[in-house]
Every structure is written in structure tokens, then in C-alpha cells.
Amino acid sequence: MTDSPRLAELRQQEEDLVFTSFDHHDAWRLGSLIANHAISEGHGVAIDIRRHNIVLFRCVLPGATADQEEWIRRKSASVLRFEHSTALLSEQFSARGHSPLGGGWLDHGDYTLAGGSFPIRVRGAGVIGAVTVSGLASDEDHQLVVDGIRGYLKTVGA
């Protein structure tokens, strides 16, 4: 079975958007870049960058709701468990015709496949964290994160 164009695009994003290193300063700069873009577009989103259970960056913009906290927690848990973006996971499981959230495999209260969370993958180390945006439609959340990471990697010359 061959990948759909969307699945191939999502896989390529994960291959391309890899950091050479990532520390607390990178989290601040990346999060600020995403936040500034969201502000300029008038998006009421929440932004979270975490290394497993340690929050390295958090920003909640006007218009975001308390629900975004839950979405962020569940999206980032999915990325950290499967080491792929929630958009890629959603597309993969949809193509297979089933969801890990059904049948008791994963608890809906702990995980979601809604787009908007992306792995922080460091060359030679693997996935060390997640960047998550919540507040827009799933595809828009995902694109905000991808654009932010792509822009950040250009600024650091990665």
C-alpha cells in the first residue's frame, strides 16, 4: 500500500524538521517565534513546548480557552508515546481504518490524534519533546507548529 500525498507530506516534514540540538533557550526562542506569528495573525491559541513532563515554554494568547490546556496535554502525550506528529498519527490510523482510541487500547482522557503537536527530534538522540499548539482547527494548529519549526531551523542554520 502506498502513502497518500498527505501522508507522504507529513512523513517528509518529520524527516526534514530535525534539530541538531535543543535546550531551554531553543524552547524559548521557538515558542516566542510561534507566539509572535500567532499574534500577528490574530490567533487565540495556547502554545506549549515540553520535554516529557517538564514544560519549557508556555504561552496562552487572548481568545484561547481553558479547554486548550486539556488538548495540549493529550496531544503532547500522543506525540511522546508514538514519537510522531498527531497529524501523521491521525492520517496513518485513518488510512488503516481504525483508531487506537477505540477498543480500550488508549484512553480518550489521556490521548488524542487531533493535529497540532509535533515531535522535537534531535539528530543522534531521537525524540526528546513535543511542540504543541491548540486553539485552531487541527490542520491549522499543525501548520502553525510546522511553520514555526521550519522558520526557527532556518534562523539557526540547521
Secondary structure, 3 states (H helix, E strand, C coil): CCCCHHHHHHHHHHHHCCECCCCHHHHHHHHHHHHHHHHHHCCCCEEEEEECCEEEEEEECCCCCCHHHHHHHHHHHHHHHHCCCHHHHHHHHHHHCCCCCCCCCCCCCCCCCCCCEEEEEECCCEEEEEEEEECCCHHHHHHHHHHHHHHHHHHHCC
